[in-house]
Amino acid sequence: MVWVFLSIVLVSILAAVGYEVYALANQRPGDTISELFWAVSGAYPILPFCLGLVIGMLAGHFFWQRPL
C-alpha cells in the first residue's frame, strides 16, 4: 500500500516538473505553474488562504500528533 502512495506522489512530481519544463521551453508568457497560480489567486483571493489552511492542518495532523 505504501508503494502505491509513493508511486502516486512520484508520478505527480514528475508530471509537474515535466509541465514546468515544457512551459519554460515554449517561451509563451503566463503558462508556468507560478504564473497560473498568480492569475487564479488574483481572480479568487480566498484560494491562497484556503490552500494554506489545508496545508497547515495536514502538517499539524501528520507532524505534531499526540502520543497515545
Secondary structure as a PSIPRED ss2 file (coil, helix, strand):
# PSIPRED VFORMAT (PSIPRED V4.0)

   1 M C   1.000  0.000  0.000
   2 V H   0.000  1.000  0.000
   3 W H   0.000  1.000  0.000
   4 V H   0.000  1.000  0.000
   5 F H   0.000  1.000  0.000
   6 L H   0.000  1.000  0.000
   7 S H   0.000  1.000  0.000
   8 I H   0.000  1.000  0.000
   9 V H   0.000  1.000  0.000
  10 L H   0.000  1.000  0.000
  11 V H   0.000  1.000  0.000
  12 S H   0.000  1.000  0.000
  13 I H   0.000  1.000  0.000
  14 L H   0.000  1.000  0.000
  15 A H   0.000  1.000  0.000
  16 A H   0.000  1.000  0.000
  17 V H   0.000  1.000  0.000
  18 G H   0.000  1.000  0.000
  19 Y H   0.000  1.000  0.000
  20 E H   0.000  1.000  0.000
  21 V H   0.000  1.000  0.000
  22 Y H   0.000  1.000  0.000
  23 A H   0.000  1.000  0.000
  24 L H   0.000  1.000  0.000
  25 A H   0.000  1.000  0.000
  26 N C   1.000  0.000  0.000
  27 Q C   1.000  0.000  0.000
  28 R C   1.000  0.000  0.000
  29 P C   1.000  0.000  0.000
  30 G C   1.000  0.000  0.000
  31 D C   1.000  0.000  0.000
  32 T C   1.000  0.000  0.000
  33 I H   0.000  1.000  0.000
  34 S H   0.000  1.000  0.000
  35 E H   0.000  1.000  0.000
  36 L H   0.000  1.000  0.000
  37 F H   0.000  1.000  0.000
  38 W H   0.000  1.000  0.000
  39 A H   0.000  1.000  0.000
  40 V H   0.000  1.000  0.000
  41 S H   0.000  1.000  0.000
  42 G H   0.000  1.000  0.000
  43 A H   0.000  1.000  0.000
  44 Y C   1.000  0.000  0.000
  45 P C   1.000  0.000  0.000
  46 I H   0.000  1.000  0.000
  47 L H   0.000  1.000  0.000
  48 P H   0.000  1.000  0.000
  49 F H   0.000  1.000  0.000
  50 C H   0.000  1.000  0.000
  51 L H   0.000  1.000  0.000
  52 G H   0.000  1.000  0.000
  53 L H   0.000  1.000  0.000
  54 V H   0.000  1.000  0.000
  55 I H   0.000  1.000  0.000
  56 G H   0.000  1.000  0.000
  57 M H   0.000  1.000  0.000
  58 L H   0.000  1.000  0.000
  59 A H   0.000  1.000  0.000
  60 G H   0.000  1.000  0.000
  61 H H   0.000  1.000  0.000
  62 F H   0.000  1.000  0.000
  63 F H   0.000  1.000  0.000
  64 W C   1.000  0.000  0.000
  65 Q C   1.000  0.000  0.000
  66 R C   1.000  0.000  0.000
  67 P C   1.000  0.000  0.000
  68 L C   1.000  0.000  0.000
